[in-house]
């Protein structure tokens, strides 16, 4: 005999239109959820959650010295995230911005390392240009493998980041090592003309912040007002419609990855020619990975990314404060970043989809 049984299973159904207010509220809800989860973690670790939250989320904004460091950190995060967001909206997932950041720093450092006696105001602008080229060249390797060999760009770009780290180690432990650096793995200190000019006296904030803001506006123009940006968005949202309209997938992959590589390379160049003043192994601080969180937390929108980059930069500075004042390990700061991204992805999923319970009928024989 055949017996019928029914069960109700949850199913996500895409909404016809996502609510603007819900989309705007999603990052704030994610922040609240991530804060609650991490407060519970801090209590389990035996830390005072009030001290940790104060040091991590409030203290970076309470003094000009701390906030200037927030602006300094926000620059590379904002620049890299703007480049990545363009590719993400086209469904091209560049996860290797960290490696492109490192290559940008290496390319930019070539001038002061090879020509330490050179002078002139042309040096730092040329370093930024070389850094942009270096990041683009590194990203082009991923684009080539993706277009020609159909390799997954996520895996290729991520693995190339590891290669970039080893290349940096080789240079700083070998041909580019400062002979007068007391055996530390670092290059020579850059000359004055190889440093990006300061923007605000008494701080470390330099002119690269202005460049980043201008490029953020250019990213908005590109995605919202240009035909090339429109093609990228259509390719991401409706690939079949894009193919029918004659938009080439290979072109979108190349353009997306090159834009992301240029942005990351420029950020790397600005870092060595700015606050660091030399090429160090510590140049690889995770900006490329944190920028992924910044891009998504900003809703992949250029304006939203500006706000999320400031928050993530404050989390960097606040995490340093919490390590000192609340004895918090650095891993806890990274857990906060990861939980924030996870909470946002869950929140935005329910903004774009609704949960329905569907009745599923099963036929069984007995």
Secondary structure by P-SEA (a helix, b strand, c coil): cbbbbbbbbbbbbbbccccaaaaaaaaaaaaaaaaaaaaaaaaaacccaaaaaaaccccccccaaaaaaaaaaaaaaaaaaaaaaaaaaacccccaaaaaaaaaaaaaaaaaaacccccccaaaaaaaaaaaaaaaaaaaaaaaaaacccccaaaaaaaaaaaaaaaaaaaaacccccccccccccccccccccccccccccccccaaaaaaaaaaaaaaaaacccaaaaaaaaaaacaaaaaaacccaaaaaaaaaaaaaaaaaaaaaaaaaccccccccccccaaaaaaaaaaaaacccaaaaaaaaaaaaaaaaaaaaaaacccccaaaaaaaaaaaaaaaaaaaaaaabbbbbbbbbbbbcc
